[in-house]
Amino acid sequence: MTPALSALTLTLAALRVVATTPEYGAIATAVGGDKTTVVTLAKPTEDPHFVDAKPSHIVTLNRADVLIEGGAELEVGWLPPLLEGARNAKIAAGAPGHIRASEGIQLLDVPAVLDRSQGDVHAAGNPHFMMDPQNARLVAQHLADAFCRLDAGGCAGYKANLTSFQGKLDAKMADWAAAFAPFKGTPIVTYHPTWRYFAQRFGLVSELYLEPKPGIPPSPPHLAAVMQTMNEKKVRIVLVEPFQSRKTAEAVASRTGATVVDVCQFPGGLPGTQNDYIALLDADVKAIAAGLGAAK
């Protein structure tokens, strides 16, 4: 067989994987290797709660063998109509090709009572669990298991890729823990409760947000209260993501002596992190640790 035909055969045999957001796409690529083709619906600089659903997404989902979604209602505002339009039994709810990444993960901030007056609160809990790299380890295992069920012939490769990914992640965990060791118990300010899992994993405190309630834009009275708390507790770092208002973060920082740190929850949202979950976490850790060091 000629190289061209060999490549064509591989492409035809590859599992067609669609991920809702870039962190799942990056891990699917790491685990799937050359046995998968991976497409991500959301951009890394796009608010995952409000993805611009396009007709092309329906076509992509119609052709998919696998769909990976968070499963904790992050995509509830835009994914269901796309799935309905795709009419693809392979990735319908309950089908082997429909993977919910949150399965088996202990979610934070599960509301005792679902009250929409509290903002964009998710009944299942905080959906930003991938900011804890130990949860990414579990998700990679989910994906390898699912790929093996769908493509038994490629299972050995998926397992080898899983071992490689988890090994690299475990090696970096020691470096990341060491980076935050001097800052145990340090509070941070974030725009949205995205960094709750990250803070819990690395010993930081994430309880103060520029949003008055999840999904509600900052208001002057709320920001005044945030700044008062920051001054009282000497909170000196504000995290902001690409799709959030850096101008608002800078205004708060200028009045409190805080440092604004650019971070992202998605691979590709920071330089040098395209389609690489471990590179993303490494960039976030370095940026936040540097910001904490400067503030201290």
ABEGO torsion letter per residue (X at the ends): XBAAAAAAAAAAABBBBBBABAAAAAAAAAAAEAABBBBBABBAABBAABBBBBAAAAAAAAABABBBBAGAGAAAAAAAAAAAAAGBAAABBGBAABBBAABGBBBBGBBABBBAAAEBBBAAEBAAAAABAAAAAAAAAAAAAAAAAABAAAAAAAAAAAAAAAAAAAAAAAAAAAAAAAABGBBBBBABAAAAAAAAAAGBBBABBABABBGBBBBAAAAAAAAAAAAAAGBABBBBBAABBAAAAAAAAAAAGBBBBBBBABBGABBGABGBAAAAAAAAAAAAAAAAAAAX
